[in-house]
Amino acid sequence: MKTMMKNSQNTRAIACKILEKVVKEGKSFHPQLISNNYKNLSAQDLGFVAHLCFGVL
């Protein structure tokens, strides 16, 4: 259970970093922005980060 919590925090932090690039740097959001910058994410984590980003935007 401790590992899941750590991964959850990491995916949320990744979503924050992606959103910062979109908002501050004017980058266009696309799920490839996540997969290109964070190649070690599982498909499930990639989907979760994308959902977080889409939910905010």
C-alpha distance (Angstrom), angle and dihedral (degrees) to the residues before:
residue distance angle dihedral
M1 . . .
K2 3.77 . .
T3 3.82 90.5 .
M4 3.80 91.7 53.1
M5 3.79 91.1 53.1
K6 3.79 91.5 50.1
N7 3.82 91.7 50.5
S8 3.80 90.7 47.0
Q9 3.78 90.6 54.4
N10 3.79 91.0 47.9
T11 3.80 93.5 51.4
R12 3.79 90.5 49.4
A13 3.80 90.7 49.3
I14 3.80 89.8 49.6
A15 3.81 89.9 51.1
C16 3.81 89.3 52.1
K17 3.80 91.5 50.9
I18 3.81 91.6 48.9
L19 3.81 91.2 48.0
E20 3.79 90.0 49.7
K21 3.81 89.7 55.7
V22 3.79 90.5 49.4
V23 3.81 96.3 46.4
K24 3.81 103.6 34.3
E25 3.80 100.8 31.0
G26 3.79 96.7 35.1
K27 3.80 93.3 -123.7
S28 3.77 118.1 162.3
F29 3.79 113.3 -113.5
H30 3.76 116.6 -122.6
P31 3.80 127.3 148.9
Q32 3.83 87.5 -115.6
L33 3.81 86.9 67.7
I34 3.80 86.3 66.4
S35 3.80 98.3 42.0
N36 3.81 93.5 45.6
N37 3.80 93.2 52.0
Y38 3.80 99.6 35.3
K39 3.80 106.4 38.4
N40 3.82 94.5 163.6
L41 3.81 95.4 65.9
S42 3.77 118.4 112.6
A43 3.79 118.2 -124.1
Q44 3.80 89.0 -104.8
D45 3.81 93.1 52.0
L46 3.81 91.3 44.9
G47 3.79 89.9 53.9
F48 3.80 91.8 47.2
V49 3.81 92.7 51.2
A50 3.81 90.6 47.6
H51 3.82 91.0 51.0
L52 3.79 91.1 49.9
C53 3.80 91.3 50.4
F54 3.80 94.3 45.9
G55 3.80 89.9 47.8
V56 3.79 91.9 55.5
L57 3.78 96.4 42.6
